[in-house]
C-alpha cells in the first residue's frame, strides 16, 4: 500500500485549519467576551486577557499541532502505514472541544 505525499499535505492543511477554528469561534463572539477571561487551567482560576485566550493560545497550539503532524506523517511514511494518520485530527478536536466551555463560561 503506497501513500501519496499530496494526500499528506492536504491532511496537514485541513487539520491545521481545524486547529485554528477556536480563533474563528472567539472572533464571532468577540463583542460578547469580557476584557479579562477566566481560565480554569490551574488549581486556582486565572484571569487572562481575551486577546491571549482568543489568539495567542490557539495559535501556539496550532504551531504545536503542525510540528506533531509532521512527525506523524514522517512515521506513517517510514512504516508505510496510513492508518495512523487519524492522529493528525486528535489535537484540533481536543482544542475545539476544550475551547467551547471556556467560551460559554465567559460570555
N, C-alpha and C positions, 0 to 999 in steps of 0.2 A: 504494500500500500504506500504510494508516494504522496507527498504533500506539496502543494504549490505555495511558494513564498507569497504570491499575491493574496492568497486566502488568509495568510497570517497577518499581513499588513492591514487588510480590511477589518479583520477581527480586532487588531490593536487600535485602529482608528475608532471603530464603533464602541469598544469598551472604554476607551479614554473619553470619548464624548459622553458616554453614560456616567462616567465618574465625575464629570463636570455638571451634571444635571442639578445637584444641590445649589449651585450658583444661580441657575435659572429659577429654581424654587424661591430662593431668597430675593431675587430681583422682582419677581411677581408680587411678593408680599412686602417689599421694601418700606412702603409708606406706613404699613401696619406694625412694623417692628420698632421696639424701643431702642434708644441710643445705646443702652447697655443691656446685653442679653445674658440671662442666667444659663450657665452650662454646668450640669452635674457630672463632671468628669473626675472629680476628686472627692475625698470624703466630705469636704465642705463645698457648697456651690460656689462657683467662680462667676464674677461679673466681667464679661468681655465685651469689647466694642462690637457693634453689629458689623462693621467692616471686616474685622478679624474673623468673626464667625461666618460671615457670608462669602468672603472672597479668599482670605489667606489660608484658612484651614482646608476648604475643599480643593484649592489649587495645589497645596502641598500634598494632599492625599492623591490627587491626580498624577503628580510627578512621581510619587512612590509607586502608584499603580503602573505607570509606564515602565519604570525600571523593572518591576516584578514581571510584567507581561513579556519583556524581552527575555528574561530568564526562563519563563515558561515556554516561550516559543523556541528558544535555543534547545531546551531539554526535549521538547516534542520532536524537533528535527533530528537531534542526535539519536534518540530512541526510535524514531520513525513511528511515533505513537500519537496520532492526532486526538485521541480520546482525552488526554489531559488538558486540552485547550479550554475546556469548560472552566478551568481555574481562573482564566482571564476575566470571567464575569463575577467572581467572588467579591473582590474589593469594591467595584462600583455598586453592586447590590447592597452590600453592607453599608456603604456610605449613604446611599439614598434612604435606606430603612432607618439608619441612625439619625439622620437629619430631620425626618418627619416629626418625631416627638419634640425635638428641640425647637423646631419652627412653631409647632402648635402651642407649646408651653409659653412662648414669648409673644404671641400675637395678642 
